Amino acid sequence: MTRTLTRLAAIAALILLATPAFAHTGLHGSGLAAGFAHPFSGLDHLLAMAGIGVWAAQLGGRNLWLVPIAFVGMMLLGALLALIAVPLPQVELGIAGSVLAVGLLVGFGARLPSAAAAALAALMALCHGHAHGSEIPAMMSAWGYGAGFVLATGLLHVAGLGIGLLSFRYARPALLTFAGLGTALVGGALVAGF
């Protein structure tokens, strides 16, 4: 048990340690680097994207790839909407709500049919994508920036999948309950404006 907890803590620490290194996008660097940095620039993005991977692992089967792909696909659509100046109301509230939702889904081990799980992941991704797209710095390649945030999101999904699968392999699914409910608590605080 101690080794499993150590591994999970190390993975979580590595993910969280990336945050200060990338703090704010758009300051310097290429579109790819800035786009890659953006998902690591806030706890809301980190928790939602890693949480999607954990939830996909909990669902298992084809959801291991379907849920993360649905998230990335709709995230790209959200970014495109921002690029063509289509407003999306309450984007920040939607992002905070996605942290709350994914935390509850993981915490309670919510089981949904594949189509419903993919649709819910896609709905959560729309706000994240719109935020990414609206924060592309002027004079920076939108293609490079988009490739960067897609790559980072994919890595966060894979990290979440790894955490979820390791938890099941070592028979510690209760850890996911606590992690999910902790994420939901953070999401609730974000929704409340803290």
Steps between C-alpha positions, in 0.01 A plus 500: 500500500780742587670449165173562314433818695855615435461443126167680484638789704804523273284513188276767652802700615654494155180628347461776757867601490460586133265785589753758623740422220243598241312759707376736226481439131558758236804657663766342280552201279343344200133432453562133573676569830244758612212271406659209680546716811141624517333188647766495772440866589201439723382244749158501333638371169732250671228347715239482226728350236671248727159424652359414158776241465429355845127480425569332164709241686214443743259448212740264321459331165476726199449798731876493561540672163149622419456739793840673464462527121153654540650751743786595267273523195252734666783697657626571148153611394482733800838649407383551143187679624719735702729561201210604280366719781189298584431587863432229753335633814633410843813319377679525836192375684479211250864410564448512877182295460693240299745459789208449737328259261804286422583486870153369580510253210832359622414521869178307462629274221213608275423244229346636182450345158788578265304750290382692807849498654655632178229768468551614858878515453447697179270747673762562769769545235316775312575760767862388539551528126339841481731623777803359317395660173423839650840512671712447190748788511497744210759433232528135599423202282152373580594165344807462719316619808215257431741212446665586830184502709374182333830327583492621861135400540578155361785460747276603789238248384768229483622594850142469627455167322823379660392608846162332456641177360772481767238549767297208369806281446609540859143469632486854637190646334415675828787737419306609193195568713700735722680660205171550315323652797802723565485615138127565538573709809750710303245529218233611743732767638574619144129513417440701818771744393774417748 
